[in-house]
Amino acid sequence: MVSPAVDPALIADLVARALAEDVGTGDLTSAATVPPGTRATARVRQKAPGVIYGLAAAAEAFRQTDPGAAFTTLVEEGVWREDGPVFEVAGDAAALLAAERTALNILGRLSGVATMAARYVREVDGTGATILDTRKTTPGLRLLEKAAVVAGGASNHRIGLFDAVLIKENHSAMAGGVGAAVRAARAHAGDGVLVEAEVRNLAEVDEALEAGAPRVLLDNMSVAQLRAAVQHIAGAAETEASGNVNLDTVRAIAQTGVQFISVGALTHSAPTLDLSLILTPEKAR
């Protein structure tokens, strides 16, 4: 699946809510220390290796506090780099300071997700396996985080509950078994909708295959079990591995022959990319 383009209106709403949370009734510190009318240029720098993503949201934060702010991008999104300047923004000094934390919080979070995705993609290079994200995203940030995953070189699984069927053990239990769940889902979903079944052993693999599942999710299996399952399936369905996946294990998992590896850590455990902002008054330039 391909992550949809992020609606600018969604970004604007997210930024507005984040600014309201942070600024509230006003920035007390800047009101006390920054003379009215002072203009400045802020330069943001990347301080750790990784992939930048989220510049549209960062720019929106500064534009909401100063509609006349001039934003200049200094880096290409989606490209691994060691460090360096990211962007400059010139405008009202107090407004730039009001937007600083919101802009860096969002940009650092999304760049952290893109960086984590890039690390996993590097680990499976040459194996043919595709790294997928999951629905373990920050509430309200899903579309942006999934776009960040793509920026890092990985791929999106389903966006939500509405665009694909993923039958998990609880669904199978309610439906009367894996096979029954797959048959019901295929009848209900219609053409063009992915139907995937989570399976825990070869018996459930066979149930899913007999019911016509186009993809099976091999859940929490060891490397040996994954290899055996891939050989057993022998191309009768697409294969995806999930569970026990980290940067130390992902290459061995990929080498079992699975086509997809879903990694919740891309979004739920990505550390924020380290960024800094330095403000320079115009009179000092």
URHU-V296985 format. One record per pair of residues at least 4 apart in sequence whose C-alpha atoms are under 8 Angstrom apart, sorted by the first residue. I is the first residue (numbers start at 1). J is the second residue. Records with the same first field share a line. If there is no record, write none. Layout:
# URHU-V296985
I=J ; J
This chain:
# URHU-V296985
1=155 ; 156 ; 157 ; 158
2=155 ; 156
3=143 ; 146 ; 147 ; 150 ; 155 ; 156 ; 159
4=143 ; 147
5=147
6=10 ; 11 ; 143 ; 144 ; 147
7=11
8=12
9=13
10=14
11=15 ; 56 ; 57 ; 60
12=16 ; 57 ; 60
13=17
14=18 ; 140
15=19 ; 57 ; 60 ; 61 ; 102
16=20 ; 61 ; 64
17=21
18=22 ; 102
19=23 ; 24 ; 61 ; 98 ; 99 ; 102
20=24
22=102
23=27 ; 98
26=31
27=31 ; 98
28=32
29=33
30=34 ; 94 ; 97 ; 98
31=35 ; 94
34=38 ; 93 ; 94
36=94
37=92 ; 93
38=92 ; 93 ; 94 ; 281 ; 282
39=90 ; 91 ; 92 ; 93 ; 281 ; 282
40=90 ; 91 ; 92 ; 93 ; 279 ; 280 ; 281 ; 282
41=88 ; 89 ; 90 ; 91 ; 93 ; 279 ; 280 ; 281 ; 282
42=88 ; 89 ; 90 ; 96 ; 277 ; 278 ; 279 ; 280
43=85 ; 86 ; 87 ; 88 ; 89 ; 277 ; 278 ; 279
44=85 ; 86 ; 87 ; 88 ; 275 ; 276 ; 277 ; 278
45=83 ; 84 ; 85 ; 86 ; 87 ; 275 ; 276 ; 277
46=83 ; 84 ; 85 ; 86 ; 273 ; 274 ; 275 ; 276
47=82 ; 83 ; 84 ; 273 ; 274 ; 275 ; 276
48=82 ; 83 ; 273 ; 274 ; 275
49=80 ; 81 ; 82 ; 83
50=80 ; 81 ; 82 ; 83 ; 111 ; 112 ; 114 ; 115 ; 273
51=77 ; 78 ; 79 ; 80 ; 81 ; 111 ; 112 ; 114 ; 115 ; 118 ; 151 ; 152
52=75 ; 76 ; 77 ; 78 ; 79 ; 80 ; 107 ; 110 ; 111 ; 112 ; 114 ; 115
53=77 ; 78 ; 107 ; 110 ; 111 ; 114 ; 148 ; 151
54=58 ; 77 ; 106 ; 107 ; 110 ; 111 ; 144 ; 148
55=59 ; 73 ; 77 ; 107
56=60
57=61 ; 103 ; 106 ; 107
58=62 ; 102 ; 103 ; 104 ; 106 ; 107
59=63 ; 71 ; 103
60=64
61=65 ; 99 ; 100 ; 102 ; 103
62=66 ; 67 ; 69 ; 89 ; 95 ; 96 ; 99 ; 100 ; 103
63=67 ; 68 ; 69
65=95 ; 96 ; 98 ; 99
66=91 ; 92 ; 95 ; 96
68=91
69=89 ; 90 ; 91 ; 92
70=89 ; 90 ; 91
71=87 ; 88 ; 89 ; 90
72=87 ; 88 ; 89
73=86 ; 87 ; 88
74=85 ; 86 ; 87 ; 88
75=85 ; 86 ; 87
77=151
78=114 ; 151 ; 152 ; 153
79=152
80=115 ; 118
91=95 ; 96
92=96
93=97 ; 279 ; 281
94=98
95=99
96=100
97=101
99=103
100=104 ; 277
101=105
102=106
103=107
104=108 ; 275 ; 276
105=109
106=110
107=111
108=112 ; 272 ; 273 ; 274 ; 275
109=113 ; 270 ; 271 ; 272 ; 273
110=114 ; 144 ; 145 ; 148 ; 272
111=115 ; 148 ; 272 ; 273
112=116 ; 270 ; 271 ; 272 ; 273
113=117 ; 145 ; 148 ; 149 ; 152 ; 266 ; 267 ; 270 ; 271 ; 272
114=118 ; 148 ; 149 ; 150 ; 151 ; 152 ; 153 ; 266
115=119 ; 152 ; 270 ; 273
116=120 ; 152 ; 265 ; 266 ; 270 ; 271
117=121 ; 131 ; 149 ; 150 ; 152 ; 153 ; 154 ; 266
118=122 ; 152 ; 153 ; 154
119=123 ; 247
120=124 ; 131 ; 154 ; 247 ; 250
121=125 ; 130 ; 131 ; 153 ; 154
123=247 ; 250 ; 251
124=128 ; 129 ; 250 ; 251 ; 254
127=251 ; 254 ; 255 ; 257
128=254 ; 259
129=254 ; 257 ; 258 ; 259 ; 260 ; 261
130=154 ; 155 ; 259 ; 260 ; 261
131=154 ; 155 ; 260 ; 261 ; 262 ; 263
132=154 ; 155 ; 156 ; 157 ; 260 ; 261 ; 262 ; 263
133=146 ; 149 ; 154 ; 155 ; 156 ; 157 ; 262 ; 263 ; 264 ; 266 ; 267
134=156 ; 157 ; 158 ; 262 ; 263 ; 264 ; 267
135=142 ; 158 ; 159 ; 160 ; 264
136=264 ; 267 ; 268
137=141 ; 142 ; 145 ; 267 ; 268
138=142 ; 145 ; 267 ; 268
141=145
142=146 ; 159
143=147 ; 159
144=148
145=149 ; 267
146=150 ; 156 ; 159
147=151
148=152
149=153 ; 154 ; 155 ; 156 ; 266
150=154 ; 155 ; 156
157=262
158=163 ; 164
159=163
160=164
161=165
163=193
164=193 ; 194 ; 195
165=185 ; 189 ; 193 ; 194 ; 195 ; 196
166=195 ; 196 ; 197 ; 198
167=171 ; 172 ; 178 ; 181 ; 182 ; 195 ; 196 ; 197 ; 198
168=172 ; 197 ; 198 ; 199
169=173 ; 178 ; 198 ; 199
170=174
171=175 ; 181
172=176 ; 177 ; 178 ; 180 ; 181
173=177 ; 178
175=180 ; 181
176=180 ; 181
177=181
178=182 ; 197 ; 199 ; 204 ; 207 ; 208
179=183 ; 204 ; 207 ; 208 ; 210 ; 211
180=184 ; 211
181=185
182=186 ; 195 ; 196 ; 197 ; 208 ; 211 ; 212 ; 213
183=187 ; 211 ; 212
184=188
185=189 ; 195
186=190 ; 195
189=193 ; 195
194=214 ; 215
195=213 ; 214 ; 215
196=213 ; 214 ; 215 ; 216 ; 217
197=208 ; 213 ; 215 ; 216 ; 217
198=216 ; 217 ; 218 ; 219
199=204 ; 205 ; 208 ; 216 ; 217 ; 218 ; 219
200=204 ; 205 ; 218 ; 219 ; 220 ; 221
201=205 ; 218
202=206 ; 229 ; 232
203=207
204=208
205=209 ; 216 ; 229 ; 233
206=210
207=211
208=212 ; 213 ; 216
209=213 ; 214 ; 236 ; 237
213=237
214=236 ; 237 ; 238
215=237 ; 238 ; 239 ; 240
216=237 ; 238 ; 239 ; 240
217=239 ; 240 ; 241 ; 242
218=226 ; 229 ; 239 ; 240 ; 241 ; 242
219=241 ; 242 ; 243
220=241 ; 242 ; 243 ; 244
221=225 ; 226 ; 241 ; 242 ; 243 ; 244
222=226
223=227 ; 252 ; 253 ; 256
224=228 ; 256
225=229
226=230 ; 241 ; 253 ; 256 ; 258
227=231 ; 256 ; 257 ; 258
228=232
229=233
230=234 ; 235 ; 239 ; 256 ; 257 ; 258
233=237
238=259
239=258 ; 259 ; 260
240=258 ; 259 ; 260 ; 261 ; 262
241=253 ; 258 ; 260 ; 261 ; 262
242=261 ; 262 ; 263
243=262 ; 263
244=249
245=249 ; 250 ; 253 ; 263
246=250 ; 263 ; 265
247=251
249=253
250=254
251=255
252=256
253=257 ; 258
254=258 ; 259 ; 261
264=268 ; 269
265=269 ; 270
266=270
280=284 ; 285
281=285
